[in-house]
């Protein structure tokens, strides 16, 4: 009899409702053991959810399932009710059964979860009847961990195959080793009764073969003091379409087909734009030739008029091609405003392109740059999309040109906007903040305005390779926040090897006021207070921050929190994630909430909405965990360091990890890439060692003060822009001088 209860998923324990390779592996072990359990008294050590123990009970005389998790035992008792089946609470090192009471012991994927291996075997021998048999499985460390470079945070002590086999040979007279792995191949199996099956691994060339499996993921041991029954081969045939790999391939093919369709559309748009550019360039060439003929015919005294037409007018693109469009007030410039009322005539103008006015890293950095640049320039903001800091940008800038929603970034719209910006504002240089603004870079450069491109993103997030080619090839200056970001881009774009670029970490960012803040400061304090039990000396608050998206690794943040609480259940360690979830990422947030509930973190974890003032959170945080998969140099990590909050982060995942790893005093804060187990262990160690936590607090503050300075960062960007303008002017003068000399000889 079964009930409909469900057990919470821990991140490691298999549940019947989980599909894929893990289902095949777990079910196959129990099915294999079923033949040996027939008519026997059976013990299943680490019975978990109970599905396998119940399967054994369909053939065995009586089965006892033992597990160390009380919730699992309670669940199994409720769900699987059979007269020859029971579940007990207990561990593998202290089995709650009398001596010599079972014929057959199974324990699958248990021994690697603890280091009491000898004691476990002593207990198995104790409860086995004379001549009883055991089947035990465990992952082969050479394949499961070493070859894959994956470290399961739930595993305490894994064993290599020879170690696993040797362990049993010290306790049992007869031992047989088996291997298990999910595979794809072809089966030739005898079909007559009484035949025996042998398994052979053969390469595709058909020239070599060997008995058994090659590189089995899991090792199984059959052990007994009596003679063992023949160990037969077993193949669980489920059909190739059920393969996890095939499902992944099908999803990839569907994604590829969608990408192909999208790229075909983009290619057609690019082709139309290219045709327009070619036609425009043909017209420019004709205009050059026309003015050259006039210059040759009229003499050098008309040089001034010639230079005006030769250098400036053609570079603004051919205006007469769009005169009808502008006159009719239709197309990309319709309803666009280009305000000039706040411009100072005695100041140069700089344009800053911002992809959106959201309260996130790049837009906040852009607002901070505008605040610095406005001290010496007219700052004009070209804003591609709106958001909560749009009003703050308008107050900092001399002018904001706000593009309409869904503005086409392909076709003639970008050219028209750039031409109007250059004509109205005459900028000395442009700052393209984020690769999301890349569409405007080529046209500004062709109009003779140098662009300083700030690349805040890893190139791997922009596929297919080639999307950023025009940015890296045409921008006068390229700036990366960290070496790791630059190296990733250079790997994808060989053109970067042929040009100079700068690596400049930004400074700490002030938070701009929000037009519509989602949470008040008071609410933020209240939420954090709930997470901070001040009456406990063992209290510790770990925070993460950022938009709730997959790239930020919120799922790693939660799994690390779960590992910490399993390791230190008696400590008051709380976790909080501060950030906003966009509507299109809501399904991801729902998965995260489910992960929190199933990990038992409901009372010690909270999501805090985006807030206008982070200071109350920084004041109470003890550790900042930068759990991102990829994150060039997030502002919140810089701010945490300035507040003396140790930043735990993954190696090679961010510029912050790069900077901390380069400093001896903070190197220990960087753990292997996406190794949540290592992050959990470090957080536990810091919770247990207040002196070490205090030392690292001072160390990260010292690093922050040495590396991050916003005024210095903006001054460097300004210098790059002015230098690019100087070089551009020198080239123009050199070209004009050479041309004049050639005409006056």
C-alpha positions as CSV (number, residue, x, y, z in Angstrom):
1,X,0.0,0.0,0.0
2,X,1.3,3.5,-0.9
3,X,0.3,7.0,0.2
4,X,0.7,10.1,-1.9
5,X,3.2,11.8,0.4
6,X,6.4,13.5,-1.0
7,X,9.8,13.9,0.6
8,X,11.7,17.1,0.3
9,X,14.6,17.0,-2.2
10,X,18.0,17.7,-0.4
11,X,20.1,18.1,-3.5
12,X,21.6,14.6,-3.1
13,X,19.1,12.0,-2.0
14,X,17.3,10.4,-5.0
15,X,13.5,10.6,-5.2
16,X,11.3,8.5,-7.6
17,X,9.9,11.6,-9.3
18,X,13.4,12.6,-10.6
19,X,14.1,11.4,-14.1
20,X,17.2,11.1,-16.2
21,X,20.5,9.2,-15.7
22,X,20.2,9.3,-11.9
23,X,16.9,7.4,-12.1
24,X,18.5,4.7,-14.3
25,X,21.5,4.3,-12.0
26,X,19.5,4.0,-8.8
27,X,16.7,1.8,-10.1
28,X,19.1,-0.5,-11.9
29,X,21.0,-1.3,-8.6
30,X,17.8,-2.4,-6.8
31,X,16.6,-4.3,-9.8
32,X,19.9,-6.1,-10.0
33,X,19.8,-7.0,-6.2
34,X,16.2,-8.2,-6.6
35,X,17.2,-11.7,-7.8
36,X,19.5,-12.2,-4.8
37,X,16.8,-11.0,-2.3
38,X,14.2,-13.7,-3.3
39,X,12.9,-15.4,-0.1
40,X,15.6,-13.8,2.0
41,X,15.7,-11.6,5.1
42,X,17.1,-8.3,3.7
43,X,18.6,-5.2,5.2
44,X,18.8,-1.9,3.1
45,X,21.3,0.5,4.7
46,X,20.5,4.2,3.9
47,X,17.1,3.4,2.5
48,X,16.3,7.1,1.9
49,X,12.9,7.7,0.4
50,X,12.2,3.9,0.6
51,X,11.4,3.2,-3.1
52,X,14.2,0.6,-3.4
53,X,13.5,-1.1,-0.1
54,X,9.8,-1.5,-1.1
55,X,10.9,-3.0,-4.4
56,X,13.0,-5.6,-2.6
57,X,10.0,-6.5,-0.4
58,X,8.2,-7.7,-3.5
59,X,10.5,-10.7,-3.6
60,X,12.1,-11.0,-0.1
61,X,10.6,-12.7,2.9
62,X,11.2,-9.6,5.0
63,X,13.0,-6.3,4.5
64,X,14.3,-3.7,7.0
65,X,15.2,-0.2,5.7
66,X,17.5,1.8,8.0
67,X,18.3,5.5,7.5
68,X,19.9,8.3,9.5
69,X,17.3,10.9,8.4
70,X,14.3,10.9,10.7
71,X,12.1,12.6,8.0
72,X,13.0,10.0,5.5
73,X,12.1,7.1,7.9
74,X,8.8,8.8,8.7
75,X,8.0,9.4,5.1
76,X,8.9,5.8,4.1
77,X,6.7,4.3,6.9
78,X,3.8,6.4,5.7
79,X,4.2,5.8,2.0
80,X,5.2,2.1,1.8
81,X,3.0,-0.1,4.0
82,X,3.6,-3.8,3.4
83,X,3.4,-6.7,5.9
84,X,7.0,-7.8,5.2
85,X,8.5,-4.3,5.3
86,X,9.7,-2.0,8.1
87,X,11.8,1.2,8.4
88,X,14.0,2.1,11.3
89,X,16.1,5.1,12.3
90,X,19.8,4.3,12.6
91,X,23.2,4.7,11.0
92,X,25.6,2.5,9.0
93,X,28.0,2.5,11.9
94,X,25.4,1.4,14.4
95,X,22.7,-0.7,12.8
96,X,19.6,-1.2,15.0
97,X,19.4,-5.0,14.5
98,X,20.5,-7.9,16.6
99,X,23.5,-10.1,15.6
100,X,23.2,-12.6,12.7
101,X,19.6,-11.8,11.8
102,X,19.7,-11.0,8.0
103,X,20.6,-13.1,4.9
104,X,21.3,-10.2,2.5
105,X,22.6,-6.6,3.0
106,X,22.4,-3.9,0.3
107,X,23.8,-0.4,0.7
108,X,23.9,1.8,-2.4
109,X,25.8,5.1,-2.6
110,X,26.2,5.3,1.2
111,X,29.8,4.7,2.1
112,X,31.1,7.9,0.4
113,X,29.0,10.0,2.7
114,X,31.0,9.3,5.8
115,X,34.5,8.2,6.8
116,X,33.6,5.4,9.2
117,X,34.2,2.7,6.5
118,X,35.7,0.1,8.8
119,X,33.0,0.4,11.4
120,X,30.3,0.1,8.6
121,X,31.8,-3.2,7.5
122,X,32.1,-4.5,11.1
123,X,28.4,-3.7,11.5
124,X,27.5,-5.5,8.2
125,X,29.4,-8.6,9.3
126,X,27.7,-8.5,12.7
127,X,24.1,-8.5,11.4
128,X,24.7,-11.0,8.6
129,X,24.0,-14.6,9.2
130,X,26.8,-17.0,8.6
131,X,27.2,-17.3,4.8
132,X,25.1,-14.2,4.3
133,X,25.9,-11.9,1.4
134,X,26.3,-8.1,0.9
135,X,26.1,-5.9,-2.2
136,X,27.5,-2.3,-1.7
137,X,28.0,0.4,-4.3
138,X,30.0,3.7,-4.4
139,X,31.2,6.1,-7.1
140,X,34.7,5.4,-8.5
141,X,36.7,8.5,-7.5
142,X,38.9,8.2,-10.6
143,X,36.0,8.7,-12.9
144,X,33.3,10.4,-10.8
145,X,35.6,13.1,-9.4
146,X,39.1,13.2,-10.9
147,X,38.3,12.9,-14.6
148,X,35.2,15.1,-14.5
149,X,36.8,17.7,-12.1
150,X,33.6,17.7,-10.2
151,X,33.6,17.7,-6.4
152,X,30.3,16.6,-4.8
153,X,29.9,18.7,-1.6
154,X,27.8,15.9,0.0
155,X,30.6,13.3,-0.3
156,X,33.0,13.0,2.7
157,X,35.4,10.2,1.6
158,X,35.3,8.7,-1.9
159,X,37.3,5.6,-2.8
160,X,39.2,4.4,-5.9
161,X,38.2,1.0,-7.2
162,X,41.2,-0.8,-5.8
163,X,40.7,0.8,-2.4
164,X,37.0,-0.1,-2.4
165,X,37.8,-3.8,-3.2
166,X,40.7,-4.0,-0.7
167,X,38.4,-2.7,2.1
168,X,36.0,-5.6,1.6
169,X,38.8,-8.2,1.2
170,X,39.9,-7.4,4.8
171,X,36.5,-8.6,6.1
172,X,35.1,-11.2,3.7
173,X,36.6,-14.3,2.2
174,X,35.0,-14.0,-1.2
175,X,34.7,-10.7,-3.1
176,X,33.5,-9.9,-6.7
177,X,33.8,-6.5,-8.3
178,X,31.3,-5.1,-10.7
179,X,31.0,-1.8,-12.6
180,X,28.1,0.4,-13.6
181,X,27.6,3.3,-15.9
182,X,24.9,4.7,-18.2
183,X,25.9,4.0,-21.8
184,X,24.9,3.9,-25.4
185,X,25.8,1.0,-27.6
186,X,24.5,-2.1,-29.3
187,X,23.4,-5.3,-27.5
188,X,23.9,-8.9,-28.7
189,X,22.2,-11.0,-26.0
190,X,21.4,-14.7,-26.0
191,X,17.7,-15.4,-26.0
192,X,17.5,-19.1,-25.3
193,X,16.9,-20.4,-21.8
194,X,19.9,-21.6,-19.8
195,X,22.4,-19.4,-21.7
196,X,24.8,-17.2,-19.9
197,X,25.6,-13.6,-20.8
198,X,29.0,-12.0,-20.8
199,X,29.6,-8.3,-21.4
200,X,32.4,-7.1,-23.6
201,X,33.6,-3.5,-24.3
202,X,34.6,-3.0,-28.0
203,X,35.9,0.1,-29.7
204,X,34.2,1.4,-32.9
205,X,37.0,0.1,-35.0
206,X,36.2,-3.4,-33.9
207,X,39.9,-4.2,-33.5
208,X,40.1,-4.5,-29.8
209,X,37.9,-5.7,-27.0
210,X,38.1,-6.3,-23.3
211,X,35.8,-8.0,-20.8
212,X,33.7,-5.8,-18.5
213,X,33.1,-2.0,-18.6
214,X,35.6,0.7,-19.6
215,X,35.7,3.6,-17.1
216,X,32.6,2.5,-15.0
217,X,31.2,5.5,-13.1
218,X,30.2,3.3,-10.1
219,X,31.8,0.3,-8.4
220,X,29.7,-2.5,-6.8
221,X,31.0,-5.2,-4.5
222,X,29.4,-8.6,-3.9
223,X,30.9,-10.0,-0.7
224,X,30.4,-13.1,1.5
225,X,32.3,-15.6,3.6
226,X,30.5,-18.4,1.7
227,X,30.8,-19.1,-2.0
228,X,29.2,-16.3,-4.1
229,X,26.5,-17.0,-6.7
230,X,27.5,-16.2,-10.3
231,X,27.6,-12.5,-10.9
232,X,25.6,-12.0,-14.1
233,X,25.7,-9.0,-16.4
234,X,22.6,-6.9,-16.5
235,X,21.4,-4.3,-19.0
236,X,18.5,-2.0,-18.2
237,X,16.9,-1.4,-21.6
238,X,14.8,1.8,-21.5
239,X,15.1,3.0,-25.2
240,X,17.5,5.6,-26.6
241,X,14.9,8.4,-26.6
242,X,14.8,8.3,-22.8
243,X,18.5,9.0,-22.6
244,X,19.5,12.2,-20.8
245,X,22.0,12.9,-23.6
246,X,19.4,12.5,-26.3
247,X,17.0,14.8,-24.5
248,X,19.8,17.4,-24.1
249,X,20.6,17.1,-27.8
250,X,17.0,17.5,-28.9
251,X,16.7,20.6,-26.7
252,X,20.0,21.9,-28.2
253,X,18.7,21.2,-31.8
254,X,15.5,23.1,-31.0
255,X,17.5,26.0,-29.6
256,X,19.8,25.9,-32.7
257,X,16.8,26.0,-35.1
258,X,15.4,29.0,-33.2
259,X,18.8,30.7,-33.3
260,X,19.1,30.0,-37.1
261,X,15.7,31.5,-37.7
262,X,16.6,34.5,-35.7
263,X,20.0,34.9,-37.3
264,X,18.5,34.6,-40.7
265,X,16.3,37.5,-39.9
266,X,19.2,39.5,-38.5
267,X,21.3,38.7,-41.6
268,X,18.6,39.9,-43.9
269,X,18.4,43.2,-41.8
270,X,22.2,43.5,-42.0
271,X,22.1,43.0,-45.7
272,X,19.5,45.7,-46.1
273,X,21.6,48.0,-44.0
274,X,24.8,47.1,-45.9
275,X,23.0,47.9,-49.2
276,X,22.0,51.3,-47.8
277,X,25.6,52.0,-46.6
278,X,27.1,51.0,-49.9
279,X,24.7,53.3,-51.7
280,X,25.5,56.1,-49.2
281,X,29.3,55.6,-49.7
282,X,28.9,55.7,-53.5
283,X,27.2,59.1,-53.0
284,X,30.0,60.3,-50.7
285,X,32.6,59.2,-53.3
286,X,30.8,61.1,-56.0
287,X,30.7,64.2,-53.7
288,X,34.4,63.9,-52.9
289,X,35.2,63.8,-56.6
290,X,33.0,66.7,-57.3
291,X,34.6,69.0,-54.7
292,X,38.1,67.8,-55.8
293,X,37.4,68.9,-59.3
294,X,36.2,72.3,-58.0
295,X,39.3,72.7,-55.9
296,X,41.6,71.9,-58.8
297,X,39.7,74.3,-61.1
298,X,39.3,77.2,-58.7
299,X,42.7,77.3,-56.9
300,X,44.0,77.2,-53.3
301,X,42.2,80.3,-52.2
302,X,39.0,78.3,-51.9
303,X,40.6,75.8,-49.6
304,X,38.5,76.8,-46.6
305,X,35.2,76.0,-48.4
306,X,36.8,72.8,-49.7
307,X,37.9,71.6,-46.3
308,X,34.5,72.2,-44.8
309,X,32.9,70.1,-47.4
310,X,35.6,67.4,-47.6
311,X,36.1,66.7,-43.9
312,X,32.8,67.5,-42.2
313,X,29.9,67.2,-44.5
314,X,30.6,63.8,-46.0
315,X,31.3,62.3,-42.6
316,X,27.8,63.3,-41.4
317,X,26.4,60.8,-43.9
318,X,24.5,62.0,-46.9
319,X,21.7,64.1,-45.4
320,X,19.8,64.6,-48.6
321,X,19.0,60.9,-48.7
322,X,16.8,61.3,-45.6
323,X,15.5,64.8,-46.1
324,X,12.1,63.6,-47.1
325,X,11.9,61.4,-44.1
326,X,12.8,64.2,-41.7
327,X,10.4,66.7,-43.4
328,X,7.6,64.3,-42.9
329,X,8.4,63.7,-39.2
330,X,8.2,59.9,-39.6
331,X,10.7,57.2,-39.1
332,X,13.4,56.8,-36.3
333,X,13.6,60.5,-35.5
334,X,9.9,61.0,-35.1
335,X,9.0,62.5,-31.7
336,X,12.7,62.3,-30.5
337,X,13.7,65.3,-28.4
338,X,17.3,66.8,-28.5
339,X,17.2,69.4,-25.7
340,X,19.8,72.1,-25.6
341,X,18.5,74.5,-23.0
342,X,20.8,73.3,-20.2
343,X,24.0,73.2,-22.3
344,X,26.8,75.7,-21.4
345,X,28.4,77.3,-24.4
346,X,31.8,77.5,-22.7
347,X,32.1,73.7,-22.1
348,X,32.8,70.8,-24.3
349,X,30.2,68.1,-24.6
350,X,30.6,64.3,-23.9
351,X,27.9,61.8,-24.8
352,X,27.3,58.8,-22.5
353,X,25.3,55.9,-24.0
354,X,23.3,53.9,-21.4
355,X,21.4,50.8,-22.4
356,X,18.7,51.2,-19.7
357,X,17.9,53.1,-16.5
358,X,17.4,50.1,-14.3
359,X,18.8,50.1,-10.7
360,X,21.6,47.6,-11.7
361,X,25.3,47.6,-12.0
362,X,26.1,49.3,-15.4
363,X,23.4,52.0,-15.2
364,X,24.4,52.9,-11.7
365,X,28.0,53.1,-12.7
366,X,27.0,55.4,-15.7
367,X,25.1,57.7,-13.3
368,X,28.2,57.9,-11.1
369,X,30.3,58.8,-14.1
370,X,27.8,61.5,-15.2
371,X,28.1,63.0,-11.7
372,X,31.9,63.3,-12.1
373,X,31.9,64.4,-15.7
374,X,29.3,67.1,-15.2
375,X,31.9,69.0,-13.2
376,X,33.8,69.9,-16.4
377,X,31.5,68.9,-19.4
378,X,28.1,69.1,-20.8
379,X,27.0,65.5,-20.3
380,X,24.5,64.3,-22.8
381,X,22.9,60.9,-22.1
382,X,21.6,58.7,-24.9
383,X,19.2,56.4,-23.1
384,X,18.1,53.3,-24.9
385,X,15.5,52.2,-22.4
386,X,13.9,53.7,-19.3
387,X,13.9,52.6,-15.7
388,X,13.8,53.6,-12.0
389,X,16.9,55.9,-12.2
390,X,15.8,57.8,-15.3
391,X,14.9,60.9,-13.3
392,X,18.3,60.8,-11.5
393,X,20.1,60.7,-14.9
394,X,18.0,63.6,-16.1
395,X,19.1,65.7,-13.1
396,X,22.8,64.9,-13.6
397,X,22.9,65.3,-17.4
398,X,22.7,68.5,-19.4
399,X,20.4,66.7,-21.8
400,X,18.8,63.2,-22.1
401,X,17.9,61.8,-25.5
402,X,15.5,59.0,-24.7
403,X,14.9,56.5,-27.4
404,X,11.4,55.0,-27.7
405,X,10.7,51.5,-26.6
406,X,11.5,48.8,-29.2
407,X,13.8,51.2,-31.1
408,X,15.2,49.3,-34.1
409,X,19.0,48.8,-33.7
410,X,19.3,47.6,-37.3
411,X,18.6,49.6,-40.3
412,X,18.8,53.4,-40.8
413,X,17.5,54.4,-37.3
414,X,20.9,54.2,-35.6
415,X,22.6,56.2,-38.3
416,X,19.9,58.9,-38.2
417,X,20.1,59.3,-34.4
418,X,23.9,59.5,-34.4
419,X,24.0,62.1,-37.2
420,X,21.5,64.3,-35.3
421,X,23.4,63.9,-32.0
422,X,26.7,64.9,-33.7
423,X,25.0,67.8,-35.5
424,X,23.2,69.1,-32.4
425,X,25.8,68.5,-29.7
426,X,29.3,68.3,-31.4
427,X,30.7,65.9,-28.8
428,X,34.4,65.6,-28.4
429,X,34.1,61.9,-27.5
430,X,31.5,59.3,-26.6
431,X,31.4,56.8,-23.7
432,X,29.6,53.5,-24.7
433,X,28.7,52.1,-21.3
434,X,28.2,48.3,-21.7
435,X,28.4,46.1,-24.9
436,X,24.6,46.5,-25.0
437,X,25.2,50.0,-26.5
438,X,27.4,48.5,-29.3
439,X,25.0,49.3,-32.1
440,X,25.9,53.0,-32.0
441,X,29.7,52.7,-31.9
442,X,30.5,52.2,-35.7
443,X,28.4,55.2,-36.7
444,X,29.9,57.6,-34.2
445,X,33.4,56.5,-35.3
446,X,32.4,57.0,-39.0
447,X,31.2,60.5,-38.1
448,X,34.6,61.3,-36.7
449,X,33.7,61.1,-33.0
450,X,36.0,58.7,-31.0
451,X,34.3,56.2,-28.7
452,X,35.5,54.8,-25.4
453,X,33.8,51.5,-25.0
454,X,33.4,50.2,-21.4
455,X,33.1,46.4,-21.6
456,X,31.5,45.2,-18.3
457,X,30.4,41.8,-19.7
458,X,32.1,38.4,-20.3
459,X,32.0,37.8,-24.1
460,X,30.8,34.3,-23.5
461,X,27.4,35.7,-22.7
462,X,27.1,37.0,-26.3
463,X,26.7,34.3,-28.8
464,X,27.3,33.5,-31.6
465,X,30.9,34.7,-31.7
466,X,31.0,37.8,-33.9
467,X,28.2,39.8,-32.3
468,X,30.9,42.1,-30.7
469,X,33.2,42.3,-33.7
470,X,32.3,45.8,-34.8
471,X,32.6,47.1,-31.2
472,X,36.2,45.6,-30.7
473,X,37.3,46.6,-34.2
474,X,35.9,50.2,-34.4
475,X,35.9,51.7,-31.0
476,X,38.9,54.1,-30.5
477,X,39.4,52.9,-26.9
478,X,38.4,49.6,-25.2
479,X,38.2,49.4,-21.4
480,X,37.8,46.1,-19.4
481,X,37.2,46.1,-15.6
482,X,39.5,43.1,-15.0
483,X,42.1,41.0,-16.7
484,X,39.9,37.9,-16.7
485,X,37.2,39.7,-18.7
486,X,39.8,40.9,-21.2
487,X,41.3,37.4,-21.6
488,X,37.9,35.9,-22.2
489,X,37.2,38.5,-24.9
490,X,40.6,38.0,-26.6
491,X,40.0,34.3,-26.7
492,X,36.8,34.9,-28.7
493,X,38.0,37.9,-30.8
494,X,41.5,37.7,-32.2
495,X,41.3,41.3,-33.3
496,X,42.0,42.3,-29.7
497,X,45.5,40.9,-30.1
498,X,46.2,43.5,-32.7
499,X,45.2,46.6,-30.7
500,X,45.6,48.2,-27.3
501,X,43.1,48.1,-24.6
502,X,42.9,49.2,-21.0
503,X,42.1,47.3,-17.7
504,X,40.5,49.7,-15.2
505,X,38.5,48.6,-12.2
506,X,35.8,51.1,-11.4
507,X,35.5,52.8,-8.0
508,X,32.7,52.4,-5.4
509,X,29.4,53.6,-6.7
510,X,26.9,55.8,-4.9
511,X,23.3,54.7,-5.3
512,X,21.1,57.2,-7.2
513,X,17.7,58.0,-5.9
514,X,15.0,55.9,-7.5
515,X,11.8,57.3,-9.1
516,X,9.8,54.3,-7.9
517,X,11.8,52.4,-5.2
518,X,10.4,48.9,-4.5
519,X,11.2,48.9,-0.8
520,X,11.7,51.7,1.7
521,X,14.8,52.0,3.9
522,X,12.7,51.2,7.0
523,X,11.4,48.0,5.4
524,X,14.9,47.0,4.5
525,X,16.0,47.4,8.1
526,X,13.0,45.5,9.3
527,X,13.8,42.5,7.0
528,X,17.4,42.4,8.0
529,X,16.6,42.7,11.7
530,X,14.5,39.6,11.3
531,X,17.6,37.8,10.0
532,X,19.9,39.1,12.7
533,X,19.2,37.6,16.2
534,X,21.2,40.0,18.2
535,X,20.8,38.0,21.5
536,X,23.0,35.2,20.2
537,X,26.8,35.4,20.3
538,X,27.0,32.9,17.5
539,X,24.9,34.9,15.1
540,X,26.3,35.5,11.6
541,X,24.7,37.1,8.5
542,X,25.8,36.1,5.0
543,X,24.4,38.3,2.2
544,X,24.3,38.1,-1.6
545,X,23.1,40.8,-3.9
546,X,22.1,41.3,-7.5
547,X,19.2,40.7,-9.9
548,X,17.7,37.3,-9.4
549,X,19.0,35.7,-12.6
550,X,20.8,32.5,-13.4
551,X,24.1,34.3,-14.1
552,X,24.2,35.6,-10.5
553,X,24.2,32.0,-9.2
554,X,21.4,32.4,-6.6
555,X,21.0,28.6,-6.7
556,X,24.6,28.2,-5.6
557,X,24.0,30.7,-2.9
558,X,21.1,28.6,-1.6
559,X,22.9,25.2,-1.9
560,X,25.9,26.7,0.0
561,X,23.5,27.9,2.7
562,X,22.1,24.4,3.0
563,X,25.5,22.9,3.3
564,X,26.5,25.4,6.0
565,X,23.4,24.6,8.0
566,X,24.0,20.9,7.7
567,X,27.5,21.3,8.9
568,X,26.7,23.7,11.8
569,X,23.1,23.1,12.8
570,X,23.6,24.7,16.2
571,X,24.9,28.0,15.0
572,X,22.7,31.0,14.2
573,X,23.9,31.5,10.6
574,X,21.4,33.4,8.4
575,X,21.4,34.0,4.7
576,X,19.8,36.9,2.7
577,X,19.7,37.7,-0.9
578,X,19.0,41.4,-1.9
579,X,17.8,42.0,-5.4
580,X,14.9,42.3,-7.8
581,X,13.4,39.6,-10.0
582,X,12.1,40.7,-13.4
583,X,8.8,39.3,-14.5
584,X,10.4,37.1,-17.2
585,X,12.6,35.5,-14.6
586,X,9.8,34.7,-12.3
587,X,9.9,30.9,-13.0
588,X,13.5,30.9,-11.8
589,X,12.5,32.6,-8.6
590,X,9.8,30.0,-8.0
591,X,12.4,27.2,-8.5
592,X,14.6,29.0,-5.9
593,X,11.8,29.2,-3.4
594,X,11.2,25.5,-3.8
595,X,14.9,24.9,-3.3
596,X,14.8,26.8,-0.1
597,X,11.8,24.9,1.2
598,X,13.2,21.5,0.3
599,X,16.6,22.4,1.8
600,X,15.0,23.2,5.2
601,X,16.0,26.9,5.0
602,X,12.6,28.5,5.4
603,X,13.4,30.0,8.8
604,X,17.0,31.1,8.1
605,X,16.8,32.5,4.5
606,X,15.1,35.5,3.1
607,X,14.8,37.4,-0.2
608,X,14.9,41.2,0.3
609,X,13.5,43.4,-2.5
610,X,15.7,46.0,-4.2
611,X,16.3,48.9,-1.8
612,X,17.4,52.5,-2.2
613,X,19.9,52.4,0.7
614,X,22.1,49.4,1.2
615,X,23.9,50.8,4.3
616,X,21.6,49.1,6.9
617,X,22.4,45.8,5.2
618,X,26.1,46.4,5.0
619,X,26.1,47.5,8.6
620,X,24.8,44.1,9.8
621,X,26.4,41.7,7.2
622,X,29.4,39.6,8.3
623,X,30.2,37.9,5.0
624,X,29.4,38.8,1.4
625,X,29.1,35.7,-0.8
626,X,29.6,36.5,-4.5
627,X,28.1,33.3,-6.0
628,X,27.9,34.4,-9.6
629,X,28.8,32.1,-12.4
630,X,30.2,35.0,-14.3
631,X,30.3,38.6,-13.0
632,X,33.1,41.0,-14.2
633,X,33.3,43.4,-11.3
634,X,30.0,44.0,-9.5
635,X,29.5,47.3,-7.6
636,X,28.1,45.5,-4.6
637,X,31.3,43.4,-4.1
638,X,33.3,46.7,-4.2
639,X,31.0,48.3,-1.7
640,X,31.2,45.3,0.6
641,X,35.0,45.4,0.6
642,X,34.9,49.1,1.5
643,X,32.6,48.3,4.4
644,X,35.1,45.7,5.6
645,X,32.9,42.7,4.7
646,X,34.9,39.7,3.6
647,X,33.9,38.7,0.0
648,X,33.8,34.9,-0.6
649,X,33.9,34.3,-4.3
650,X,34.6,31.7,-7.0
651,X,38.0,31.6,-8.8
652,X,37.9,32.8,-12.4
653,X,34.3,34.0,-12.1
654,X,34.9,37.7,-11.5
655,X,37.3,40.6,-11.4
656,X,36.9,40.7,-7.6
657,X,38.2,37.1,-7.3
658,X,41.1,38.1,-9.5
659,X,42.0,41.1,-7.3
660,X,41.6,39.2,-4.0
661,X,43.7,36.2,-5.3
662,X,46.5,38.6,-6.2
663,X,46.8,39.7,-2.6
664,X,48.3,37.3,0.0
665,X,46.1,38.6,2.8
666,X,42.9,37.9,1.0
667,X,43.7,35.0,-1.3
668,X,42.0,32.5,1.1
669,X,38.6,34.1,0.3
670,X,38.7,32.7,-3.3
671,X,37.4,29.1,-3.6
672,X,37.5,26.8,-6.7
673,X,35.1,27.7,-9.5
674,X,31.5,26.9,-8.6
675,X,32.6,24.7,-5.7
676,X,29.8,25.4,-3.3
677,X,31.2,22.8,-0.9
678,X,34.4,24.8,-0.5
679,X,32.5,28.0,-0.1
680,X,30.4,26.4,2.6
681,X,33.4,25.1,4.4
682,X,35.1,28.5,4.3
683,X,32.0,30.2,5.7
684,X,31.8,27.6,8.5
685,X,35.5,28.2,9.4
686,X,34.9,32.0,9.5
687,X,31.9,31.5,11.7
688,X,34.0,29.4,14.1
689,X,36.9,31.8,14.1
690,X,36.0,35.4,14.9
691,X,39.7,36.5,14.9
692,X,40.2,35.2,11.3
693,X,36.9,37.0,10.3
694,X,38.1,40.3,11.8
695,X,41.5,40.0,10.1
696,X,39.9,39.4,6.7
697,X,37.6,42.3,7.3
698,X,40.5,44.7,7.6
699,X,42.3,43.0,4.7
700,X,39.5,43.4,2.2
701,X,39.1,47.1,3.3
702,X,42.8,47.7,2.6
703,X,42.5,46.0,-0.8
704,X,39.4,48.1,-1.7
705,X,41.1,51.4,-0.7
706,X,44.2,50.5,-2.9
707,X,42.3,49.4,-6.0
708,X,38.9,51.2,-6.3
709,X,38.5,55.0,-6.7
710,X,35.7,56.5,-8.7
711,X,37.2,59.9,-9.3
712,X,40.4,58.2,-10.5
713,X,38.5,55.9,-12.7
714,X,36.5,58.6,-14.4
715,X,39.6,60.7,-14.8
716,X,41.3,57.8,-16.6
717,X,38.2,57.4,-18.9
718,X,38.2,61.1,-19.6
719,X,41.9,61.0,-20.5
720,X,41.4,58.1,-22.9
721,X,38.6,60.0,-24.6
722,X,40.6,63.3,-24.9
723,X,43.7,61.4,-26.2
724,X,41.6,59.7,-28.8
725,X,40.2,63.1,-29.9
726,X,43.7,64.5,-30.1
727,X,44.9,61.6,-32.3
728,X,41.8,62.0,-34.5
729,X,42.5,65.7,-34.9
730,X,46.2,65.2,-35.7
731,X,45.3,62.6,-38.4
732,X,42.9,65.0,-40.0
733,X,45.5,67.9,-40.0
734,X,48.1,65.6,-41.4
735,X,45.8,64.5,-44.2
736,X,44.9,68.1,-45.0
737,X,48.5,69.3,-45.0
738,X,49.6,66.5,-47.2
739,X,46.8,67.2,-49.7
740,X,47.6,70.9,-49.8
741,X,51.3,70.4,-50.4
742,X,50.5,68.1,-53.3
743,X,48.3,70.7,-54.9
744,X,50.7,73.7,-54.5
745,X,53.8,72.1,-56.0
